[in-house]
Amino acid sequence: MVVGDFAIDLDTIVIGAGPGGYVAAIHAAELGQKVTVIEKEFVGGVCLNVGCIPSKALINAGHRFQQSLDSSVFGVSAENVKIDFAKTQDWKQHKVVDRLTGGVNMLFKKHKIDLIMGNAFLKDDHSLRVIQKDSAQTYTFKNLIIATGSRPIEIKGFKFGKRVLDSTGGLNLPEVPKELVVIGGGYIGSELAGAYANLGAHVTILEGTDSILPNFDKDMIKLVLDSYKKKGVTVVTSAMAKEAVETANGVEVSYEADGKLNKVAADYVMVTVGRRPNTNDIGLEIAGIEKTERGLVKVDEQGRTNKKNIYAIGDIVAGASLAHKASYEGKVAAEAIAGKPSTVDYVAMPAVCYTDPELGTAGLTEKDAKKDGHKVKVSKFPFVANGRAISLDQTEGFVKLISEPETGELLGAQVAGAGASDLISELTFALEAGANVEDLALTIHPHPTLGEAIMEAGDVATGFPTHI
């Protein structure tokens, strides 16, 4: 503490106002705690500002553009279809992002949560210092939840700049590029590759492993690759990205594949090879908080660190970097501070990729179930036999159930196809509730809906399929 810096005593502090931090703050306030949030950049975090939400806005814009260009199957045609990308970006920022982040600020006010903008740095396990542009202030706390998220990884040879971008830069392009190179075929890379392909760009994906979307089953990945082929997206797997050199009007990317050095010219290259936890430069070591070798904070099943009054959630702890995982962990941490016996349970944690078609998964995959020693039965119902999918002209994909053959216990589920991002929620609930495949088969679903495919997959699992 410097002269004149008198510490201000607070109750619960949350560092970070992303989907983990702001949800934790609101729930802690709901449980009676006096909460202060410290945020260094923007309320809503990466997800609302430069991640999940704006990317879905661009994906939707791409879909609308493609539907306008090609709906002849419905007898609908349009001429002179154009895209005003500046207007698209303005809508994304002001009608989508600003609206949602404004909503979080309103919720803070509703729950009387104080917001301090600045960089937080721990001084010990009961105090921290917030550094702002021209000042700094020390605060003490009874409890602390750290939700500082993660940042894009910059790889050798691809220093971020005007033409070499991370995912944030990729979401804020001033124009639809004619040529776009995406380094990394994971969730973010595959989603944005599809979005920009739909908006009119020619996209090349360079993936270092032998497959894009390695966390999904091969039959799901094939659907995405088929879609990329129709869009003209070039996918190069087992490719080692070597260097990006900015030119007068673009960038030249070199990569190695099949033992050969190749070069591809583009307007922009977007690097989406993963994210690094924001666990440095916040004083964790000074406070004595333990981390793993990968820089993640060690926590117990309530999100508590080795310091009993300090919790960590979201991308800075083990597990997938998912906004809903962070929110879930935030609620558990808030309840733990309130003295409730809440603990995390990731059995039914869903994951969604907004490619064409959408992919959703929850629980165990067939491979993971077998690895865990389960006997496995796989039951699939294709959307080509679903009336609603046919009426939408979106018959690619399926609902797949992974179950225990003798008891019918649902172990996992995957959906590939129209509406997968929403349909997977029903299957997540089924897993959470301990349902079996017969429960799904006996649940009456409205007709005609995409959700019927879940019931029909249950019929397949019980041995009485009606429509296949």
Secondary structure, 3 states (H helix, E strand, C coil): CCCCCCCEECCEEEECCCCCHHHHHHHHHHCCCCEEEEECCCCCHHHHHHCHHHHHHHHHHHHHHHHHHCEHHHCECCCCCCCCHHHHHHHHHHHHHHHHHHHHHHHHHHCCCEEEECEEEEEECCEEEEECCCCEEEEECCEEEECCCEEECCCCCCCCCCCEECHHHHHCCCCCCCEEEEECCCHHHHHHHHHHHHCCCEEEEECCCCCCCCCCCHHHHHHHHHHHHHHCCEEECCCEEEEEEECCCCEEEEEEECCEEEEEEECEEEECCCEEECCCCCCCCCCCCCECCCCCECCCCCCECCCCCEEECHHHCCCCCCHHHHHHHHHHHHHHHCCCCCCCCCCCCEEEECCCCCEEEEECCHHHHHHCCCCCEEEEEEHHHCHHHHHHCCCCEEEEEEECCCCCEEEEEEEEECCHHHHHHHHHHHHHCCCEHHHHHHCCCCCCCCCHHHHHHHHHHHCCCCCC
